[in-house]
Amino acid sequence: MDTMIWVYLSYLLATILVTILVARTLAKQGAVFITGTDTTPSPITKAKTHLLVVGFYLMCVGLITFCLRQGDAATDAKSGIELFSTKVGGMVLFIGVMHFLMVWVFASMRRAANTRAPERPAYIGQRNPVLPTGKPASE
């Protein structure tokens, strides 16, 4: 087979395997990272994690296939290895950036989940309603 066919196949195999590895890690640890506990995550937490992982897959696989034809043609083994390393190196950098972006999103979701809304009075005539500052109104 032609050198470029081997470069393409190796590139696709390597980058898709790295994408799957990182996405599975995000899927497993994302729910724990959002909730901050080892308990079973709620269905909404699972859904959020799943949607983010699907987005990660779409971004990564889209760029992997988009960049397939980028670069010069390899004519021999040396140029094939150089092209392969350039392509895989660029994709691993992109996947790393996407991974850190997803961790940042998970951290933002965790902060939002841990932020509590101020308590409101149970009814309008309640004595000593709690103000948004957390202090009773009678003070």
C-alpha positions as CSV (number, residue, x, y, z in Angstrom):
1,M,0.0,0.0,0.0
2,D,0.9,3.6,-0.5
3,T,2.8,5.4,2.3
4,M,-0.1,8.0,2.7
5,I,-2.6,5.2,3.3
6,W,-0.5,4.0,6.2
7,V,-0.1,7.5,7.6
8,Y,-3.9,8.1,7.3
9,L,-4.8,4.8,9.0
10,S,-2.2,5.2,11.8
11,Y,-3.3,8.8,12.4
12,L,-7.0,7.9,12.5
13,L,-6.4,4.9,14.8
14,A,-4.1,6.9,17.2
15,T,-6.2,10.0,17.5
16,I,-9.5,8.2,17.8
17,L,-8.1,5.9,20.5
18,V,-6.8,9.0,22.5
19,T,-10.2,10.7,22.1
20,I,-12.1,7.6,23.4
21,L,-9.7,7.3,26.3
22,V,-10.1,10.9,27.4
23,A,-13.9,10.9,26.8
24,R,-14.3,7.8,28.9
25,T,-12.3,9.4,31.7
26,L,-14.4,12.5,31.5
27,A,-17.6,10.5,31.5
28,K,-16.6,8.4,34.6
29,Q,-15.1,11.2,36.6
30,G,-17.3,14.1,35.4
31,A,-20.3,13.2,37.6
32,V,-18.1,12.8,40.7
33,F,-16.4,16.1,39.9
34,I,-19.7,17.9,39.6
35,T,-21.3,16.6,42.8
36,G,-18.1,16.4,44.8
37,T,-19.1,13.1,46.4
38,D,-18.7,9.4,45.6
39,T,-22.4,8.7,45.9
40,T,-24.5,7.7,42.9
41,P,-25.0,10.8,40.8
42,S,-28.5,12.1,40.1
43,P,-30.1,11.6,36.7
44,I,-29.7,15.3,35.9
45,T,-25.9,15.1,36.7
46,K,-25.6,12.0,34.5
47,A,-27.5,13.8,31.7
48,K,-25.3,16.9,31.9
49,T,-22.1,14.7,31.9
50,H,-23.3,12.7,29.0
51,L,-24.2,15.8,26.9
52,L,-20.8,17.3,27.6
53,V,-19.0,14.1,26.6
54,V,-21.0,13.9,23.4
55,G,-20.0,17.4,22.6
56,F,-16.4,16.5,23.3
57,Y,-16.6,13.5,20.9
58,L,-18.2,15.7,18.2
59,M,-15.5,18.4,18.4
60,C,-12.6,16.0,18.5
61,V,-13.8,13.6,15.7
62,G,-14.8,16.6,13.6
63,L,-11.3,18.1,13.8
64,I,-9.6,14.7,13.4
65,T,-11.5,14.2,10.1
66,F,-11.1,17.8,9.0
67,C,-7.3,17.6,9.5
68,L,-6.9,14.3,7.7
69,R,-5.7,15.8,4.4
70,Q,-3.7,18.7,6.0
71,G,0.0,18.6,5.4
72,D,2.4,17.5,2.6
73,A,2.2,14.1,1.0
74,A,4.5,11.5,2.4
75,T,6.7,9.8,-0.3
76,D,8.8,7.5,1.9
77,A,8.9,6.1,5.4
78,K,10.8,9.1,6.9
79,S,8.4,11.7,5.6
80,G,5.5,9.4,6.6
81,I,6.7,9.2,10.2
82,E,7.3,13.0,10.3
83,L,3.8,13.7,8.9
84,F,2.2,11.2,11.3
85,S,4.0,12.7,14.3
86,T,3.0,16.2,13.3
87,K,-0.7,15.2,12.8
88,V,-0.9,13.2,16.0
89,G,0.9,15.9,18.0
90,G,-1.5,18.6,16.9
91,M,-4.5,16.5,17.7
92,V,-3.2,15.5,21.1
93,L,-2.7,19.2,21.9
94,F,-6.2,19.9,20.8
95,I,-7.6,17.0,22.8
96,G,-5.6,18.3,25.8
97,V,-7.1,21.8,25.5
98,M,-10.6,20.3,25.1
99,H,-10.0,18.2,28.2
100,F,-9.0,21.2,30.3
101,L,-12.0,23.1,28.9
102,M,-14.3,20.3,30.0
103,V,-12.8,20.2,33.5
104,W,-13.4,23.9,33.7
105,V,-17.0,23.4,32.7
106,F,-17.4,20.6,35.3
107,A,-15.9,22.9,38.0
108,S,-18.3,25.7,37.0
109,M,-21.2,23.3,37.3
110,R,-20.0,22.2,40.7
111,R,-19.7,25.8,41.9
112,A,-23.2,26.6,40.6
113,A,-24.6,23.5,42.4
114,N,-22.9,24.5,45.7
115,T,-24.2,28.0,45.6
116,R,-27.4,28.2,47.5
117,A,-30.2,30.7,46.9
118,P,-31.0,32.9,49.9
119,E,-33.8,31.7,52.0
120,R,-37.1,33.5,51.6
121,P,-39.9,33.9,54.2
122,A,-42.3,30.9,54.3
123,Y,-45.3,33.3,53.9
124,I,-45.8,37.1,53.8
125,G,-46.8,37.5,57.5
126,Q,-43.9,35.5,58.9
127,R,-42.1,37.0,61.9
128,N,-38.4,37.8,61.5
129,P,-38.1,37.0,57.8
130,V,-34.6,36.3,56.6
131,L,-33.0,38.9,54.4
132,P,-30.9,38.0,51.3
133,T,-27.8,38.7,53.5
134,G,-28.8,35.8,55.7
135,K,-29.6,37.9,58.8
136,P,-33.1,38.1,60.3
137,A,-34.9,41.4,59.5
138,S,-35.5,42.2,63.2
139,E,-31.8,42.8,63.9
